[in-house]
Amino acid sequence: MPHTSAANSYLQFIGPEDSLLALNLESPANNPNLNFDISFLNQSTSSKSTASRMAPAPYGQGAPVLGLKDFLKTQSEDSIGSISKINYVPCQESFEKREAYLKTILPNDQSLPNGFPSVVEGPLSWTASEVTEEDWLVSLNAEDVESVEAAMKSYLGKYDSVNHVSAETFPISDSLKAKMKQTVSNLYDRRGFAVVRGLDSSRYTPMERAIIFMGLSSYVGGKLGMQTLSRTGLGKTPYTVVITLFDGLIKSPGYTNVHMSFHNDTAHIIALFVAGVAGNGGGSMVASSAKVYNELAATKPHAIRTLSEDWKLNSFSSHDFDSEAYYRRPLLWYEDGRPILFVARRPFTGSNNGDTPSPLTLLQAEALDSVHFTAERHSIRIQLQKGDIQFMNNLAVVHSREEFRDASIGEGSDRRHLIRAFIKNEERAYRLPRHLDGAFNEIYPNDIASSDYNFRIDPFNFAALSQGPPATSPSGTNG
């Protein structure tokens, strides 16, 4: 039950017809001796019972405390107290109602959690208007492209697969090495992301594209990460992923054409090679995690506190709420002088294939939406071009993607085709919060030889996974 014994504090439910959950709490300003405790707002439950509801009562009249945790879990999206069924694509109207309501019940003298600063300074904290193209664009000239193609041809003269690509087997010119070193600096010392531009993807076969992508990426991060979907039973294999137009939300939003909310993947660095672009939309959105932190710390300290506490997340390996498929961890840490956001909405929203989302509290729902809308407000939009290679420091930025539409058959060749890799720069990689050690150790194991890597070079459709995985298709999750 909620802890409200320090004052004449009551909970009342204003019924569904009023779409409002009201908390009648005595104001701390009127009672300086009041030990105001709102921690119960951050409690959740695995109970699946339907909450009891009281008849509507005038706001301000006391009513017994009852069923808050179950009530919060059973509301629908159109109720301001609705938190168990928030949408994958955030609803601005629901967020604003929830935000406005919390302002009426939260104390004014909120404080940040111990160890969390009021502001984080430095070039990794930015808003879009402060970012110039020089901060993130690495342009290749004709000599650079010639060096890339010479390295690719040299590699193909010795190897017949992508498995052996490294900085040693893909030698490039000193001037291009300097540009790739600058790319690393962009990720860790400037804005947290970079785009290498100047290649023409249409000039290369799928094998050649993969070799070039892995070759240049090896100068940014030499260790490859595994990308998997546990439901395919294919094991942990690094792979390339092609994103095309799908019929609905198959597994993860990353493998459909829907708008993606701001999130992180389980990676140190995300690398994307743009083999093809969509007919319309599909812009890449990137936002500074430090900027999101700074704004929330200044305007919503309760959101920082909520994000830094344990959340119950669905790993989607089971539909049983009480199974080991659910685990607990925060979504925000402060480590080594930097905030680390590690967020995704899918564990709390599910998807169209029947995923059971994790239950949320009122404060958690508001905090999750606050991250998205704050990131959106400060984000930079990049329209990636064919041949671009985008790199993102996944622990310094959050990213999103606009909805896109591919050309229909017969309309042309404008089809979105991205090749993705998770990489790690072992010299510059951030020290991880302990909660993430296990997941990242699985992504970046030390006991798998490069000869065992599986590279998916050609386009494939994740819709086929509903009928069973192809013999050599790897898989993954994000969003």
Order of alpha helices (4+ residues) and beta strands (2+ residues): beta-beta-alpha-alpha-alpha-beta-alpha-alpha-beta-alpha-beta-beta-beta-beta-beta-alpha-alpha-beta-beta-beta-beta-alpha-alpha-beta-beta-beta-beta-beta-alpha
